[in-house]
Amino acid sequence: MKRGSSAVASGLHPVLANALVPYYPDSAEAMAEIYRSYLAVGKEFDLPMFLATPTWRASIPRLKDLGETRDVNGDAVAYLRRVRESVGSPYKNKVYIGGLLGCAGDAYAPQEALSTENAILYHLPQAEALKKAGVDFLIAETLPALSEAKGIAAAMGRCGLPYIVSFVVLPSGTLLDGTTLEQATHEIDQYTQETTKSQPQCFLVNCTHPSHIAHLLTRGGIPSRVVGILGNGSRRSPFELDGAAELDSENASLWASEATKLANAFTIFGGCCGTDDSHIRATVHSLLGGQSNLNSNF
């Protein structure tokens, strides 16, 4: 997220990140403009798009610890619905709102991950709050460890909505805790089927540069259940980026050329840290030039 960052930053919280931005008019409008810049790309090419609520750090235990009594998750959904409405008909009907959850600890510190059982208890209240607010689906992003990923998946599975699980992945092709993508997707599918009868709609990778994943594809290291990427703008590994003082962002056309290498395996493309609408626009241009099917997962 780069455009309008100074205006958005004035509404950021040291713990909750952008979850409270909707309560500050100037910051809320600046963040809405960022959302609208992505929507403009989708509308121009008439492609389905999903937007995730600004609730990655807004778990219910975290809100309670801070004494926050407002309906942060519900208000975030209402805010994003207004953004979706602003794009107008008929395109707004192709825009899906995902209720976003994140891990309890540091996403770059797998040793802080919750156990599976504790993760269910920790994440279920937020998943339920997002469902109650009317999201179209649930999504958990930047998950570094299998134990918590299994629990957060089960929590989302209990809510009866479609849901997606997204991992942060090293260039080696493993989660930050060393688990392979093949093992992670298999165990989560098996566990959620056994405990909730509801498996993830699909899996994604995020906060990872597209070149890291393209490299894995050449070695057959991407399971078929992983169908998309929300790519980081930097080629550096998550551990190299952890605590970085400056945003590292690759040129949009170069980034898009790497993302396009995933077209035969992936149908969902998006950006993460260090990307903006220029990266998405360049990727769409590149993918449509290759006649890729970007609609198949919606």
C-alpha positions as CSV (number, residue, x, y, z in Angstrom):
1,M,0.0,0.0,0.0
2,K,1.8,3.1,-1.2
3,R,-0.7,5.7,-2.6
4,G,-2.1,8.0,0.1
5,S,0.1,6.4,2.7
6,S,0.7,9.6,4.7
7,A,-3.1,10.3,5.1
8,V,-3.8,6.7,6.0
9,A,-0.9,6.6,8.4
10,S,-2.6,9.3,10.6
11,G,-5.3,6.8,11.4
12,L,-3.1,3.8,12.0
13,H,-3.0,2.1,15.4
14,P,0.3,0.7,16.9
15,V,-1.4,-2.7,17.6
16,L,-4.5,-2.8,15.4
17,A,-2.8,-1.4,12.3
18,N,-5.5,0.0,9.9
19,A,-8.5,-1.5,11.7
20,L,-9.5,1.8,13.1
21,V,-9.0,3.9,10.0
22,P,-12.7,3.8,9.1
23,Y,-13.3,6.0,12.2
24,Y,-11.1,8.8,11.1
25,P,-12.7,10.7,8.1
26,D,-9.5,11.9,6.4
27,S,-7.8,8.5,6.8
28,A,-10.9,6.6,5.8
29,E,-11.2,8.6,2.6
30,A,-7.5,8.1,1.8
31,M,-7.8,4.3,2.3
32,A,-11.1,4.2,0.3
33,E,-9.2,5.9,-2.6
34,I,-6.6,3.1,-2.5
35,Y,-9.4,0.5,-2.6
36,R,-11.1,2.4,-5.5
37,S,-7.8,2.5,-7.5
38,Y,-7.9,-1.3,-7.5
39,L,-11.6,-1.4,-8.3
40,A,-10.9,0.9,-11.3
41,V,-8.6,-1.7,-12.8
42,G,-11.2,-4.5,-12.3
43,K,-14.0,-2.4,-13.7
44,E,-11.9,-1.3,-16.8
45,F,-11.3,-5.0,-17.7
46,D,-14.6,-6.3,-16.3
47,L,-12.9,-8.8,-14.0
48,P,-14.2,-10.1,-10.8
49,M,-12.3,-8.8,-7.7
50,F,-12.3,-9.4,-4.0
51,L,-11.5,-6.8,-1.4
52,A,-10.4,-7.8,2.1
53,T,-11.6,-5.8,5.2
54,P,-9.0,-3.9,7.2
55,T,-9.3,-6.3,10.1
56,W,-6.1,-8.4,9.9
57,R,-5.2,-7.3,13.5
58,A,-8.7,-6.9,14.8
59,S,-9.1,-10.2,16.7
60,I,-11.6,-10.1,19.5
61,P,-9.1,-10.9,22.2
62,R,-6.8,-8.1,21.0
63,L,-9.7,-5.7,20.9
64,K,-10.7,-6.6,24.5
65,D,-7.2,-6.3,25.7
66,L,-7.1,-2.7,24.4
67,G,-10.5,-1.9,25.9
68,E,-12.0,-1.3,22.5
69,T,-15.7,-1.5,22.7
70,R,-16.8,-0.5,19.2
71,D,-17.8,-3.1,16.7
72,V,-14.6,-2.8,14.8
73,N,-15.1,-5.8,12.6
74,G,-18.7,-4.9,11.8
75,D,-17.9,-1.3,11.1
76,A,-15.0,-2.3,8.8
77,V,-17.4,-4.4,6.7
78,A,-19.9,-1.6,6.5
79,Y,-17.1,0.7,5.4
80,L,-16.0,-1.6,2.7
81,R,-19.6,-2.1,1.5
82,R,-19.8,1.6,1.0
83,V,-16.6,1.5,-1.0
84,R,-18.0,-1.3,-3.2
85,E,-21.2,0.7,-3.7
86,S,-19.2,3.6,-5.0
87,V,-18.1,1.7,-8.0
88,G,-21.7,1.5,-9.2
89,S,-23.8,-1.1,-11.1
90,P,-23.4,-3.5,-12.7
91,Y,-19.7,-3.9,-11.8
92,K,-20.3,-3.8,-8.0
93,N,-21.9,-7.2,-8.4
94,K,-18.5,-8.7,-9.4
95,V,-16.9,-7.4,-6.3
96,Y,-16.7,-9.7,-3.3
97,I,-15.9,-8.7,0.3
98,G,-13.7,-11.0,2.3
99,G,-13.6,-10.8,6.1
100,L,-9.9,-10.8,6.9
101,L,-8.3,-12.5,9.8
102,G,-4.6,-12.8,10.8
103,C,-2.4,-14.8,13.1
104,A,-2.4,-14.0,16.8
105,G,1.4,-13.2,16.9
106,D,3.9,-11.8,14.5
107,A,3.4,-13.1,11.0
108,Y,7.1,-13.3,10.5
109,A,7.7,-15.2,13.8
110,P,6.4,-18.8,13.5
111,Q,7.5,-19.6,17.0
112,E,4.7,-17.3,18.2
113,A,2.0,-19.4,16.5
114,L,-0.9,-20.7,18.6
115,S,-1.6,-24.4,18.9
116,T,-4.4,-25.7,16.7
117,E,-6.8,-25.9,19.7
118,N,-6.0,-22.5,21.0
119,A,-6.2,-21.0,17.6
120,I,-9.8,-22.2,17.2
121,L,-10.8,-20.5,20.5
122,Y,-8.9,-17.3,19.7
123,H,-10.1,-16.8,16.1
124,L,-13.7,-18.1,16.2
125,P,-15.2,-14.9,17.7
126,Q,-13.8,-12.7,15.0
127,A,-14.9,-15.1,12.2
128,E,-18.4,-15.1,13.7
129,A,-18.4,-11.3,13.9
130,L,-17.4,-10.9,10.3
131,K,-20.0,-13.4,9.2
132,K,-22.6,-11.5,11.2
133,A,-21.6,-8.3,9.5
134,G,-22.4,-9.8,6.1
135,V,-19.1,-10.6,4.4
136,D,-19.2,-12.8,1.3
137,F,-16.5,-15.1,2.5
138,L,-13.7,-15.3,5.1
139,I,-10.0,-15.2,4.4
140,A,-6.9,-15.7,6.7
141,E,-3.7,-14.2,5.4
142,T,0.0,-14.2,6.1
143,L,0.0,-17.4,8.1
144,P,3.5,-18.5,9.0
145,A,2.9,-21.8,10.8
146,L,0.8,-24.9,10.3
147,S,-0.5,-25.3,13.8
148,E,-2.3,-22.0,13.9
149,A,-3.3,-22.2,10.2
150,K,-5.2,-25.4,11.0
151,G,-7.0,-23.8,13.9
152,I,-7.9,-20.6,12.1
153,A,-9.2,-22.7,9.2
154,A,-11.4,-24.8,11.5
155,A,-12.7,-21.6,13.1
156,M,-13.7,-20.2,9.7
157,G,-15.1,-23.5,8.7
158,R,-17.5,-23.5,11.6
159,C,-19.1,-20.3,10.3
160,G,-20.7,-21.9,7.2
161,L,-19.2,-19.4,4.8
162,P,-16.7,-20.1,2.0
163,Y,-13.2,-19.4,3.2
164,I,-9.6,-19.1,2.0
165,V,-6.3,-19.8,3.7
166,S,-3.2,-17.9,2.6
167,F,0.4,-18.6,3.7
168,V,3.5,-16.5,3.8
169,V,6.1,-18.6,2.1
170,L,9.9,-18.7,1.9
171,P,11.8,-18.8,-1.4
172,S,12.5,-22.5,-0.5
173,G,8.8,-23.2,-0.8
174,T,8.0,-23.8,2.8
175,L,6.0,-21.9,5.4
176,L,8.1,-20.0,7.9
177,D,7.9,-22.9,10.3
178,G,9.5,-25.3,7.7
179,T,6.2,-27.0,6.6
180,T,6.0,-27.7,2.9
181,L,3.0,-26.3,1.0
182,E,2.0,-29.9,0.1
183,Q,1.9,-31.0,3.8
184,A,0.1,-27.8,4.9
185,T,-2.7,-28.0,2.4
186,H,-3.1,-31.7,2.9
187,E,-3.3,-31.5,6.7
188,I,-5.7,-28.5,6.7
189,D,-8.0,-30.2,4.2
190,Q,-8.0,-33.3,6.2
191,Y,-8.4,-31.6,9.6
192,T,-11.2,-29.3,8.5
193,Q,-13.1,-32.1,6.8
194,E,-12.9,-34.2,9.9
195,T,-13.8,-31.4,12.4
196,T,-16.2,-29.1,10.5
197,K,-17.1,-30.9,7.2
198,S,-16.0,-27.7,5.5
199,Q,-12.7,-27.5,3.7
200,P,-11.2,-24.2,2.4
201,Q,-12.4,-23.0,-0.9
202,C,-8.8,-22.8,-2.0
203,F,-5.4,-21.8,-0.7
204,L,-3.2,-18.8,-1.6
205,V,0.3,-17.5,-0.9
206,N,0.9,-13.9,0.1
207,C,3.6,-11.6,1.2
208,T,5.9,-13.5,-1.2
209,H,7.4,-12.2,-4.4
210,P,6.0,-13.9,-7.5
211,S,9.5,-14.9,-8.6
212,H,9.8,-17.1,-5.5
213,I,6.7,-19.0,-6.5
214,A,7.6,-19.1,-10.2
215,H,10.8,-20.8,-9.2
216,L,8.9,-23.4,-7.3
217,L,6.6,-24.1,-10.2
218,T,9.6,-25.2,-12.3
219,R,10.3,-27.8,-9.7
220,G,6.7,-29.0,-9.3
221,G,6.5,-27.6,-5.8
222,I,3.0,-26.0,-5.9
223,P,0.1,-28.2,-4.9
224,S,-3.0,-27.9,-7.1
225,R,-5.0,-26.6,-4.2
226,V,-2.9,-23.4,-4.2
227,V,-4.5,-21.2,-6.9
228,G,-3.3,-17.7,-6.4
229,I,-0.9,-15.2,-5.1
230,L,-1.1,-11.8,-3.3
231,G,2.5,-10.9,-4.1
232,N,5.0,-8.8,-2.2
233,G,6.6,-6.0,-4.0
234,S,10.1,-7.1,-2.8
235,R,12.3,-10.0,-3.9
236,R,13.7,-10.1,-0.4
237,S,12.6,-13.0,1.9
238,P,10.2,-12.4,4.8
239,F,13.0,-12.7,7.3
240,E,15.0,-10.1,5.4
241,L,12.0,-7.8,5.3
242,D,11.2,-8.1,8.9
243,G,11.8,-4.8,10.7
244,A,12.9,-3.1,7.4
245,A,12.9,0.7,7.8
246,E,11.9,1.4,4.2
247,L,9.4,0.0,1.8
248,D,11.0,-2.2,-0.9
249,S,9.0,-2.1,-4.1
250,E,9.9,-3.5,-7.5
251,N,9.0,-1.8,-10.8
252,A,5.4,-2.7,-11.8
253,S,6.2,-4.0,-15.2
254,L,9.0,-6.2,-13.9
255,W,6.9,-7.5,-11.1
256,A,4.0,-8.2,-13.5
257,S,6.3,-10.2,-15.8
258,E,7.1,-12.5,-12.9
259,A,3.5,-12.8,-11.9
260,T,2.6,-13.8,-15.4
261,K,4.8,-16.8,-15.2
262,L,2.2,-18.2,-12.8
263,A,-0.7,-17.9,-15.3
264,N,-0.9,-21.7,-16.1
265,A,-1.2,-22.6,-12.4
266,F,-3.0,-19.6,-10.8
267,T,-6.3,-17.9,-11.3
268,I,-6.2,-15.3,-8.5
269,F,-3.7,-12.5,-8.6
270,G,-3.3,-9.6,-6.2
271,G,-0.8,-7.5,-4.3
272,C,0.6,-7.3,-0.8
273,C,3.2,-5.0,0.8
274,G,5.0,-2.8,-1.6
275,T,2.5,-3.0,-4.4
276,D,-0.2,-0.6,-5.6
277,D,-2.7,-0.4,-8.5
278,S,0.1,0.0,-11.0
279,H,1.3,-3.5,-10.3
280,I,-2.2,-4.9,-10.7
281,R,-2.8,-3.0,-13.9
282,A,0.5,-4.2,-15.4
283,T,-0.3,-7.8,-14.4
284,V,-3.8,-7.7,-15.9
285,H,-2.4,-6.3,-19.2
286,S,0.2,-9.0,-19.2
287,L,-2.2,-11.9,-18.3
288,L,-4.9,-10.8,-20.8
289,G,-2.3,-10.6,-23.5
290,G,-1.7,-14.3,-22.9
291,Q,-5.5,-15.0,-22.9
292,S,-5.5,-16.2,-19.3
293,N,-8.7,-17.2,-17.6
294,L,-8.9,-14.9,-14.6
295,N,-12.6,-15.5,-13.9
296,S,-12.7,-19.2,-13.1
297,N,-12.6,-18.9,-9.3
298,F,-15.5,-16.4,-9.0
